C-alpha cells in the first residue's frame, strides 16, 4: 500500500540557475510580494483568511530560515509544498503552482517538479490527478 501521508503532499522546487545562488533578501521580498508570510517552523506560508494553502522552505537543511540572518542567506533552491486537505484542494494546487511560477520569475530561477526537472504542463496535470484521487478517497 502506498504511504498515504506522503501521497497527500505535493512538492515542487524553485532552483537557482547555473551557479548563481538565490539570495535571502530577494527570497524574503519576493515571498512577501507573493503574499507569503514568515511564520511557524521559521518558513513562509501562504494562508489567505488564516487557512494554510502552501509553504515555502529552504531546500538546504534544516529547511528553515533565520529571520535575523535571512538577508545574508545564499541557497541553491527552495522547496514549495502543499498538504492536500479537504476543502478546495484543486484551487489550492492552482494557487500554489501559479504563485510558485511567479516566485521563480521574481527570483530569476527555475520552477521544477518533485524530481527537480523543469516543471511541465504534464507535471501539473499529474499533480491535479493526485489531488482528484485524494478527493475520491
Phi and psi in radians as a Rosetta constraint file:
Dihedral C 1 N 2 CA 2 C 2 CIRCULARHARMONIC -1.208 0.35
Dihedral N 2 CA 2 C 2 N 3 CIRCULARHARMONIC 2.492 0.35
Dihedral C 2 N 3 CA 3 C 3 CIRCULARHARMONIC -1.188 0.35
Dihedral N 3 CA 3 C 3 N 4 CIRCULARHARMONIC 1.848 0.35
Dihedral C 3 N 4 CA 4 C 4 CIRCULARHARMONIC -1.137 0.35
Dihedral N 4 CA 4 C 4 N 5 CIRCULARHARMONIC -0.584 0.35
Dihedral C 4 N 5 CA 5 C 5 CIRCULARHARMONIC -1.102 0.35
Dihedral N 5 CA 5 C 5 N 6 CIRCULARHARMONIC -0.708 0.35
Dihedral C 5 N 6 CA 6 C 6 CIRCULARHARMONIC -1.182 0.35
Dihedral N 6 CA 6 C 6 N 7 CIRCULARHARMONIC -0.668 0.35
Dihedral C 6 N 7 CA 7 C 7 CIRCULARHARMONIC -1.136 0.35
Dihedral N 7 CA 7 C 7 N 8 CIRCULARHARMONIC -0.396 0.35
Dihedral C 7 N 8 CA 8 C 8 CIRCULARHARMONIC -1.663 0.35
Dihedral N 8 CA 8 C 8 N 9 CIRCULARHARMONIC 0.269 0.35
Dihedral C 8 N 9 CA 9 C 9 CIRCULARHARMONIC -2.156 0.35
Dihedral N 9 CA 9 C 9 N 10 CIRCULARHARMONIC 2.321 0.35
Dihedral C 9 N 10 CA 10 C 10 CIRCULARHARMONIC -1.945 0.35
Dihedral N 10 CA 10 C 10 N 11 CIRCULARHARMONIC 2.268 0.35
Dihedral C 10 N 11 CA 11 C 11 CIRCULARHARMONIC -2.171 0.35
Dihedral N 11 CA 11 C 11 N 12 CIRCULARHARMONIC 2.340 0.35
Dihedral C 11 N 12 CA 12 C 12 CIRCULARHARMONIC -2.269 0.35
Dihedral N 12 CA 12 C 12 N 13 CIRCULARHARMONIC 2.885 0.35
Dihedral C 12 N 13 CA 13 C 13 CIRCULARHARMONIC -2.167 0.35
Dihedral N 13 CA 13 C 13 N 14 CIRCULARHARMONIC 2.577 0.35
Dihedral C 13 N 14 CA 14 C 14 CIRCULARHARMONIC -1.987 0.35
Dihedral N 14 CA 14 C 14 N 15 CIRCULARHARMONIC 1.893 0.35
Dihedral C 14 N 15 CA 15 C 15 CIRCULARHARMONIC -1.892 0.35
Dihedral N 15 CA 15 C 15 N 16 CIRCULARHARMONIC 2.445 0.35
Dihedral C 15 N 16 CA 16 C 16 CIRCULARHARMONIC -1.084 0.35
Dihedral N 16 CA 16 C 16 N 17 CIRCULARHARMONIC 2.591 0.35
Dihedral C 16 N 17 CA 17 C 17 CIRCULARHARMONIC -1.547 0.35
Dihedral N 17 CA 17 C 17 N 18 CIRCULARHARMONIC 2.362 0.35
Dihedral C 17 N 18 CA 18 C 18 CIRCULARHARMONIC 0.997 0.35
Dihedral N 18 CA 18 C 18 N 19 CIRCULARHARMONIC -2.365 0.35
Dihedral C 18 N 19 CA 19 C 19 CIRCULARHARMONIC -1.906 0.35
Dihedral N 19 CA 19 C 19 N 20 CIRCULARHARMONIC 0.410 0.35
Dihedral C 19 N 20 CA 20 C 20 CIRCULARHARMONIC -1.666 0.35
Dihedral N 20 CA 20 C 20 N 21 CIRCULARHARMONIC 1.916 0.35
Dihedral C 20 N 21 CA 21 C 21 CIRCULARHARMONIC -1.223 0.35
Dihedral N 21 CA 21 C 21 N 22 CIRCULARHARMONIC 2.821 0.35
Dihedral C 21 N 22 CA 22 C 22 CIRCULARHARMONIC -1.399 0.35
Dihedral N 22 CA 22 C 22 N 23 CIRCULARHARMONIC 2.426 0.35
Dihedral C 22 N 23 CA 23 C 23 CIRCULARHARMONIC -1.801 0.35
Dihedral N 23 CA 23 C 23 N 24 CIRCULARHARMONIC 2.355 0.35
Dihedral C 23 N 24 CA 24 C 24 CIRCULARHARMONIC -0.937 0.35
Dihedral N 24 CA 24 C 24 N 25 CIRCULARHARMONIC -0.752 0.35
Dihedral C 24 N 25 CA 25 C 25 CIRCULARHARMONIC -1.095 0.35
Dihedral N 25 CA 25 C 25 N 26 CIRCULARHARMONIC -0.641 0.35
Dihedral C 25 N 26 CA 26 C 26 CIRCULARHARMONIC -1.260 0.35
Dihedral N 26 CA 26 C 26 N 27 CIRCULARHARMONIC -0.668 0.35
Dihedral C 26 N 27 CA 27 C 27 CIRCULARHARMONIC -1.041 0.35
Dihedral N 27 CA 27 C 27 N 28 CIRCULARHARMONIC -0.821 0.35
Dihedral C 27 N 28 CA 28 C 28 CIRCULARHARMONIC -1.055 0.35
Dihedral N 28 CA 28 C 28 N 29 CIRCULARHARMONIC -0.894 0.35
Dihedral C 28 N 29 CA 29 C 29 CIRCULARHARMONIC -1.208 0.35
Dihedral N 29 CA 29 C 29 N 30 CIRCULARHARMONIC -0.644 0.35
Dihedral C 29 N 30 CA 30 C 30 CIRCULARHARMONIC -1.196 0.35
Dihedral N 30 CA 30 C 30 N 31 CIRCULARHARMONIC -0.734 0.35
Dihedral C 30 N 31 CA 31 C 31 CIRCULARHARMONIC -1.067 0.35
Dihedral N 31 CA 31 C 31 N 32 CIRCULARHARMONIC -0.767 0.35
Dihedral C 31 N 32 CA 32 C 32 CIRCULARHARMONIC -1.168 0.35
Dihedral N 32 CA 32 C 32 N 33 CIRCULARHARMONIC -0.636 0.35
Dihedral C 32 N 33 CA 33 C 33 CIRCULARHARMONIC -1.085 0.35
Dihedral N 33 CA 33 C 33 N 34 CIRCULARHARMONIC -0.514 0.35
Dihedral C 33 N 34 CA 34 C 34 CIRCULARHARMONIC -1.560 0.35
Dihedral N 34 CA 34 C 34 N 35 CIRCULARHARMONIC 0.128 0.35
Dihedral C 34 N 35 CA 35 C 35 CIRCULARHARMONIC 1.510 0.35
Dihedral N 35 CA 35 C 35 N 36 CIRCULARHARMONIC 0.185 0.35
Dihedral C 35 N 36 CA 36 C 36 CIRCULARHARMONIC -1.541 0.35
Dihedral N 36 CA 36 C 36 N 37 CIRCULARHARMONIC 2.593 0.35
Dihedral C 36 N 37 CA 37 C 37 CIRCULARHARMONIC -2.142 0.35
Dihedral N 37 CA 37 C 37 N 38 CIRCULARHARMONIC 2.490 0.35
Dihedral C 37 N 38 CA 38 C 38 CIRCULARHARMONIC -1.286 0.35
Dihedral N 38 CA 38 C 38 N 39 CIRCULARHARMONIC 2.318 0.35
Dihedral C 38 N 39 CA 39 C 39 CIRCULARHARMONIC -2.859 0.35
Dihedral N 39 CA 39 C 39 N 40 CIRCULARHARMONIC -2.305 0.35
Dihedral C 39 N 40 CA 40 C 40 CIRCULARHARMONIC -0.857 0.35
Dihedral N 40 CA 40 C 40 N 41 CIRCULARHARMONIC 2.492 0.35
Dihedral C 40 N 41 CA 41 C 41 CIRCULARHARMONIC 1.117 0.35
Dihedral N 41 CA 41 C 41 N 42 CIRCULARHARMONIC 0.214 0.35
Dihedral C 41 N 42 CA 42 C 42 CIRCULARHARMONIC 1.000 0.35
Dihedral N 42 CA 42 C 42 N 43 CIRCULARHARMONIC 0.708 0.35
Dihedral C 42 N 43 CA 43 C 43 CIRCULARHARMONIC -2.288 0.35
Dihedral N 43 CA 43 C 43 N 44 CIRCULARHARMONIC 3.089 0.35
Dihedral C 43 N 44 CA 44 C 44 CIRCULARHARMONIC -1.643 0.35
Dihedral N 44 CA 44 C 44 N 45 CIRCULARHARMONIC 2.552 0.35
Dihedral C 44 N 45 CA 45 C 45 CIRCULARHARMONIC -2.337 0.35
Dihedral N 45 CA 45 C 45 N 46 CIRCULARHARMONIC 2.479 0.35
Dihedral C 45 N 46 CA 46 C 46 CIRCULARHARMONIC -1.780 0.35
Dihedral N 46 CA 46 C 46 N 47 CIRCULARHARMONIC 1.915 0.35
Dihedral C 46 N 47 CA 47 C 47 CIRCULARHARMONIC -2.395 0.35
Dihedral N 47 CA 47 C 47 N 48 CIRCULARHARMONIC 1.404 0.35
Dihedral C 47 N 48 CA 48 C 48 CIRCULARHARMONIC -1.116 0.35
Dihedral N 48 CA 48 C 48 N 49 CIRCULARHARMONIC 2.455 0.35
Dihedral C 48 N 49 CA 49 C 49 CIRCULARHARMONIC 0.880 0.35
Dihedral N 49 CA 49 C 49 N 50 CIRCULARHARMONIC 0.554 0.35
Dihedral C 49 N 50 CA 50 C 50 CIRCULARHARMONIC 1.288 0.35
Dihedral N 50 CA 50 C 50 N 51 CIRCULARHARMONIC 0.109 0.35
Dihedral C 50 N 51 CA 51 C 51 CIRCULARHARMONIC -1.776 0.35
Dihedral N 51 CA 51 C 51 N 52 CIRCULARHARMONIC 2.072 0.35
Dihedral C 51 N 52 CA 52 C 52 CIRCULARHARMONIC -1.241 0.35
Dihedral N 52 CA 52 C 52 N 53 CIRCULARHARMONIC 2.132 0.35
Dihedral C 52 N 53 CA 53 C 53 CIRCULARHARMONIC -1.712 0.35
Dihedral N 53 CA 53 C 53 N 54 CIRCULARHARMONIC -0.867 0.35
Dihedral C 53 N 54 CA 54 C 54 CIRCULARHARMONIC -2.733 0.35
Dihedral N 54 CA 54 C 54 N 55 CIRCULARHARMONIC 2.929 0.35
Dihedral C 54 N 55 CA 55 C 55 CIRCULARHARMONIC -2.300 0.35
Dihedral N 55 CA 55 C 55 N 56 CIRCULARHARMONIC 2.794 0.35
Dihedral C 55 N 56 CA 56 C 56 CIRCULARHARMONIC -2.270 0.35
Dihedral N 56 CA 56 C 56 N 57 CIRCULARHARMONIC 2.131 0.35
Dihedral C 56 N 57 CA 57 C 57 CIRCULARHARMONIC -2.214 0.35
Dihedral N 57 CA 57 C 57 N 58 CIRCULARHARMONIC 2.918 0.35
Dihedral C 57 N 58 CA 58 C 58 CIRCULARHARMONIC -1.307 0.35
Dihedral N 58 CA 58 C 58 N 59 CIRCULARHARMONIC 2.345 0.35
Dihedral C 58 N 59 CA 59 C 59 CIRCULARHARMONIC -1.187 0.35
Dihedral N 59 CA 59 C 59 N 60 CIRCULARHARMONIC -0.485 0.35
Dihedral C 59 N 60 CA 60 C 60 CIRCULARHARMONIC -1.441 0.35
Dihedral N 60 CA 60 C 60 N 61 CIRCULARHARMONIC 2.538 0.35
Dihedral C 60 N 61 CA 61 C 61 CIRCULARHARMONIC -1.021 0.35
Dihedral N 61 CA 61 C 61 N 62 CIRCULARHARMONIC 2.533 0.35
Dihedral C 61 N 62 CA 62 C 62 CIRCULARHARMONIC -1.525 0.35
Dihedral N 62 CA 62 C 62 N 63 CIRCULARHARMONIC 0.106 0.35
Dihedral C 62 N 63 CA 63 C 63 CIRCULARHARMONIC 1.701 0.35
Dihedral N 63 CA 63 C 63 N 64 CIRCULARHARMONIC -0.402 0.35
Dihedral C 63 N 64 CA 64 C 64 CIRCULARHARMONIC -1.527 0.35
Dihedral N 64 CA 64 C 64 N 65 CIRCULARHARMONIC 2.957 0.35
Dihedral C 64 N 65 CA 65 C 65 CIRCULARHARMONIC -2.029 0.35
Dihedral N 65 CA 65 C 65 N 66 CIRCULARHARMONIC 2.585 0.35
Dihedral C 65 N 66 CA 66 C 66 CIRCULARHARMONIC -1.773 0.35
Dihedral N 66 CA 66 C 66 N 67 CIRCULARHARMONIC 2.027 0.35
Dihedral C 66 N 67 CA 67 C 67 CIRCULARHARMONIC -0.979 0.35
Dihedral N 67 CA 67 C 67 N 68 CIRCULARHARMONIC -0.542 0.35
Dihedral C 67 N 68 CA 68 C 68 CIRCULARHARMONIC -1.324 0.35
Dihedral N 68 CA 68 C 68 N 69 CIRCULARHARMONIC -0.494 0.35
Dihedral C 68 N 69 CA 69 C 69 CIRCULARHARMONIC -2.059 0.35
Dihedral N 69 CA 69 C 69 N 70 CIRCULARHARMONIC 0.105 0.35
Dihedral C 69 N 70 CA 70 C 70 CIRCULARHARMONIC -1.013 0.35
Dihedral N 70 CA 70 C 70 N 71 CIRCULARHARMONIC -0.529 0.35
Dihedral C 70 N 71 CA 71 C 71 CIRCULARHARMONIC -1.205 0.35
Dihedral N 71 CA 71 C 71 N 72 CIRCULARHARMONIC -0.391 0.35
Dihedral C 71 N 72 CA 72 C 72 CIRCULARHARMONIC -1.641 0.35
Dihedral N 72 CA 72 C 72 N 73 CIRCULARHARMONIC -0.112 0.35
Dihedral C 72 N 73 CA 73 C 73 CIRCULARHARMONIC -1.154 0.35
Dihedral N 73 CA 73 C 73 N 74 CIRCULARHARMONIC 2.476 0.35
Dihedral C 73 N 74 CA 74 C 74 CIRCULARHARMONIC -2.252 0.35
Dihedral N 74 CA 74 C 74 N 75 CIRCULARHARMONIC 2.381 0.35
Dihedral C 74 N 75 CA 75 C 75 CIRCULARHARMONIC -2.527 0.35
Dihedral N 75 CA 75 C 75 N 76 CIRCULARHARMONIC 2.768 0.35
Dihedral C 75 N 76 CA 76 C 76 CIRCULARHARMONIC -1.522 0.35
Dihedral N 76 CA 76 C 76 N 77 CIRCULARHARMONIC -0.209 0.35
Dihedral C 76 N 77 CA 77 C 77 CIRCULARHARMONIC -3.132 0.35
Dihedral N 77 CA 77 C 77 N 78 CIRCULARHARMONIC 2.964 0.35
Dihedral C 77 N 78 CA 78 C 78 CIRCULARHARMONIC -2.179 0.35
Dihedral N 78 CA 78 C 78 N 79 CIRCULARHARMONIC 2.596 0.35
Dihedral C 78 N 79 CA 79 C 79 CIRCULARHARMONIC -1.872 0.35
Dihedral N 79 CA 79 C 79 N 80 CIRCULARHARMONIC 2.237 0.35
Dihedral C 79 N 80 CA 80 C 80 CIRCULARHARMONIC -1.966 0.35
Dihedral N 80 CA 80 C 80 N 81 CIRCULARHARMONIC 2.223 0.35
Dihedral C 80 N 81 CA 81 C 81 CIRCULARHARMONIC -2.441 0.35
Dihedral N 81 CA 81 C 81 N 82 CIRCULARHARMONIC 2.646 0.35
Dihedral C 81 N 82 CA 82 C 82 CIRCULARHARMONIC -2.388 0.35
Dihedral N 82 CA 82 C 82 N 83 CIRCULARHARMONIC 2.266 0.35
Dihedral C 82 N 83 CA 83 C 83 CIRCULARHARMONIC -1.515 0.35
Dihedral N 83 CA 83 C 83 N 84 CIRCULARHARMONIC 2.184 0.35
Dihedral C 83 N 84 CA 84 C 84 CIRCULARHARMONIC -1.299 0.35
Dihedral N 84 CA 84 C 84 N 85 CIRCULARHARMONIC 2.073 0.35
Dihedral C 84 N 85 CA 85 C 85 CIRCULARHARMONIC -2.259 0.35
Dihedral N 85 CA 85 C 85 N 86 CIRCULARHARMONIC 2.837 0.35
Dihedral C 85 N 86 CA 86 C 86 CIRCULARHARMONIC -1.025 0.35
Dihedral N 86 CA 86 C 86 N 87 CIRCULARHARMONIC 2.794 0.35
Dihedral C 86 N 87 CA 87 C 87 CIRCULARHARMONIC 2.118 0.35
Dihedral N 87 CA 87 C 87 N 88 CIRCULARHARMONIC -2.047 0.35
Dihedral C 87 N 88 CA 88 C 88 CIRCULARHARMONIC -2.200 0.35
Dihedral N 88 CA 88 C 88 N 89 CIRCULARHARMONIC 1.137 0.35
Dihedral C 88 N 89 CA 89 C 89 CIRCULARHARMONIC -1.088 0.35
Dihedral N 89 CA 89 C 89 N 90 CIRCULARHARMONIC -0.516 0.35
Dihedral C 89 N 90 CA 90 C 90 CIRCULARHARMONIC -1.178 0.35
Dihedral N 90 CA 90 C 90 N 91 CIRCULARHARMONIC -0.704 0.35
Dihedral C 90 N 91 CA 91 C 91 CIRCULARHARMONIC -1.112 0.35
Dihedral N 91 CA 91 C 91 N 92 CIRCULARHARMONIC -0.707 0.35
Dihedral C 91 N 92 CA 92 C 92 CIRCULARHARMONIC -1.061 0.35
Dihedral N 92 CA 92 C 92 N 93 CIRCULARHARMONIC -0.763 0.35
Dihedral C 92 N 93 CA 93 C 93 CIRCULARHARMONIC -1.089 0.35
Dihedral N 93 CA 93 C 93 N 94 CIRCULARHARMONIC -0.800 0.35
Dihedral C 93 N 94 CA 94 C 94 CIRCULARHARMONIC -1.016 0.35
Dihedral N 94 CA 94 C 94 N 95 CIRCULARHARMONIC -0.775 0.35
Dihedral C 94 N 95 CA 95 C 95 CIRCULARHARMONIC -1.058 0.35
Dihedral N 95 CA 95 C 95 N 96 CIRCULARHARMONIC -0.804 0.35
Dihedral C 95 N 96 CA 96 C 96 CIRCULARHARMONIC -1.088 0.35
Dihedral N 96 CA 96 C 96 N 97 CIRCULARHARMONIC -0.807 0.35
Dihedral C 96 N 97 CA 97 C 97 CIRCULARHARMONIC -1.161 0.35
Dihedral N 97 CA 97 C 97 N 98 CIRCULARHARMONIC -0.723 0.35
Dihedral C 97 N 98 CA 98 C 98 CIRCULARHARMONIC -1.136 0.35
Dihedral N 98 CA 98 C 98 N 99 CIRCULARHARMONIC -0.810 0.35
Dihedral C 98 N 99 CA 99 C 99 CIRCULARHARMONIC -1.203 0.35
Dihedral N 99 CA 99 C 99 N 100 CIRCULARHARMONIC -0.599 0.35
Dihedral C 99 N 100 CA 100 C 100 CIRCULARHARMONIC -1.146 0.35
Dihedral N 100 CA 100 C 100 N 101 CIRCULARHARMONIC -0.711 0.35
Dihedral C 100 N 101 CA 101 C 101 CIRCULARHARMONIC -1.098 0.35
Dihedral N 101 CA 101 C 101 N 102 CIRCULARHARMONIC -0.775 0.35
Dihedral C 101 N 102 CA 102 C 102 CIRCULARHARMONIC -1.169 0.35
Dihedral N 102 CA 102 C 102 N 103 CIRCULARHARMONIC -0.668 0.35
Dihedral C 102 N 103 CA 103 C 103 CIRCULARHARMONIC -1.100 0.35
Dihedral N 103 CA 103 C 103 N 104 CIRCULARHARMONIC -0.781 0.35
Dihedral C 103 N 104 CA 104 C 104 CIRCULARHARMONIC -1.028 0.35
Dihedral N 104 CA 104 C 104 N 105 CIRCULARHARMONIC -0.695 0.35
Dihedral C 104 N 105 CA 105 C 105 CIRCULARHARMONIC -1.108 0.35
Dihedral N 105 CA 105 C 105 N 106 CIRCULARHARMONIC -0.787 0.35
Dihedral C 105 N 106 CA 106 C 106 CIRCULARHARMONIC -1.077 0.35
Dihedral N 106 CA 106 C 106 N 107 CIRCULARHARMONIC -0.580 0.35
Dihedral C 106 N 107 CA 107 C 107 CIRCULARHARMONIC -1.625 0.35
Dihedral N 107 CA 107 C 107 N 108 CIRCULARHARMONIC 0.035 0.35
Dihedral C 107 N 108 CA 108 C 108 CIRCULARHARMONIC 0.885 0.35
Dihedral N 108 CA 108 C 108 N 109 CIRCULARHARMONIC 0.836 0.35
Dihedral C 108 N 109 CA 109 C 109 CIRCULARHARMONIC -2.129 0.35
Dihedral N 109 CA 109 C 109 N 110 CIRCULARHARMONIC 3.132 0.35
Dihedral C 109 N 110 CA 110 C 110 CIRCULARHARMONIC -1.910 0.35
Dihedral N 110 CA 110 C 110 N 111 CIRCULARHARMONIC 2.351 0.35
Dihedral C 110 N 111 CA 111 C 111 CIRCULARHARMONIC -1.499 0.35
Dihedral N 111 CA 111 C 111 N 112 CIRCULARHARMONIC 2.174 0.35
Dihedral C 111 N 112 CA 112 C 112 CIRCULARHARMONIC -2.191 0.35
Dihedral N 112 CA 112 C 112 N 113 CIRCULARHARMONIC 2.777 0.35
Dihedral C 112 N 113 CA 113 C 113 CIRCULARHARMONIC -1.404 0.35
Dihedral N 113 CA 113 C 113 N 114 CIRCULARHARMONIC -3.042 0.35
Dihedral C 113 N 114 CA 114 C 114 CIRCULARHARMONIC -1.130 0.35
Dihedral N 114 CA 114 C 114 N 115 CIRCULARHARMONIC -0.256 0.35
Dihedral C 114 N 115 CA 115 C 115 CIRCULARHARMONIC -1.749 0.35
Dihedral N 115 CA 115 C 115 N 116 CIRCULARHARMONIC 0.184 0.35
Dihedral C 115 N 116 CA 116 C 116 CIRCULARHARMONIC 1.117 0.35
Dihedral N 116 CA 116 C 116 N 117 CIRCULARHARMONIC 0.516 0.35
Dihedral C 116 N 117 CA 117 C 117 CIRCULARHARMONIC -1.865 0.35
Dihedral N 117 CA 117 C 117 N 118 CIRCULARHARMONIC 2.650 0.35
Dihedral C 117 N 118 CA 118 C 118 CIRCULARHARMONIC -0.866 0.35
Dihedral N 118 CA 118 C 118 N 119 CIRCULARHARMONIC 2.306 0.35
Dihedral C 118 N 119 CA 119 C 119 CIRCULARHARMONIC -1.240 0.35
Dihedral N 119 CA 119 C 119 N 120 CIRCULARHARMONIC 2.246 0.35
Dihedral C 119 N 120 CA 120 C 120 CIRCULARHARMONIC -1.913 0.35
Dihedral N 120 CA 120 C 120 N 121 CIRCULARHARMONIC 2.970 0.35
Dihedral C 120 N 121 CA 121 C 121 CIRCULARHARMONIC -1.096 0.35
Dihedral N 121 CA 121 C 121 N 122 CIRCULARHARMONIC -0.561 0.35
Dihedral C 121 N 122 CA 122 C 122 CIRCULARHARMONIC -1.141 0.35
Dihedral N 122 CA 122 C 122 N 123 CIRCULARHARMONIC -0.695 0.35
Dihedral C 122 N 123 CA 123 C 123 CIRCULARHARMONIC -1.031 0.35
Dihedral N 123 CA 123 C 123 N 124 CIRCULARHARMONIC -0.825 0.35
Dihedral C 123 N 124 CA 124 C 124 CIRCULARHARMONIC -1.023 0.35
Dihedral N 124 CA 124 C 124 N 125 CIRCULARHARMONIC -0.712 0.35
Dihedral C 124 N 125 CA 125 C 125 CIRCULARHARMONIC -1.143 0.35
Dihedral N 125 CA 125 C 125 N 126 CIRCULARHARMONIC -0.681 0.35
Dihedral C 125 N 126 CA 126 C 126 CIRCULARHARMONIC -1.103 0.35
Dihedral N 126 CA 126 C 126 N 127 CIRCULARHARMONIC -0.690 0.35
Dihedral C 126 N 127 CA 127 C 127 CIRCULARHARMONIC -1.158 0.35
Dihedral N 127 CA 127 C 127 N 128 CIRCULARHARMONIC -0.677 0.35
Dihedral C 127 N 128 CA 128 C 128 CIRCULARHARMONIC -1.104 0.35
Dihedral N 128 CA 128 C 128 N 129 CIRCULARHARMONIC -0.695 0.35
Dihedral C 128 N 129 CA 129 C 129 CIRCULARHARMONIC -1.087 0.35
Dihedral N 129 CA 129 C 129 N 130 CIRCULARHARMONIC -0.731 0.35
Dihedral C 129 N 130 CA 130 C 130 CIRCULARHARMONIC -1.034 0.35
Dihedral N 130 CA 130 C 130 N 131 CIRCULARHARMONIC -0.720 0.35
Dihedral C 130 N 131 CA 131 C 131 CIRCULARHARMONIC -1.191 0.35
Dihedral N 131 CA 131 C 131 N 132 CIRCULARHARMONIC -0.737 0.35
Dihedral C 131 N 132 CA 132 C 132 CIRCULARHARMONIC -1.113 0.35
Dihedral N 132 CA 132 C 132 N 133 CIRCULARHARMONIC -0.644 0.35
Dihedral C 132 N 133 CA 133 C 133 CIRCULARHARMONIC -1.088 0.35
Dihedral N 133 CA 133 C 133 N 134 CIRCULARHARMONIC -0.694 0.35
Dihedral C 133 N 134 CA 134 C 134 CIRCULARHARMONIC -1.092 0.35
Dihedral N 134 CA 134 C 134 N 135 CIRCULARHARMONIC -0.801 0.35
Dihedral C 134 N 135 CA 135 C 135 CIRCULARHARMONIC -1.070 0.35
Dihedral N 135 CA 135 C 135 N 136 CIRCULARHARMONIC -0.662 0.35
Dihedral C 135 N 136 CA 136 C 136 CIRCULARHARMONIC -1.246 0.35
Dihedral N 136 CA 136 C 136 N 137 CIRCULARHARMONIC -0.362 0.35
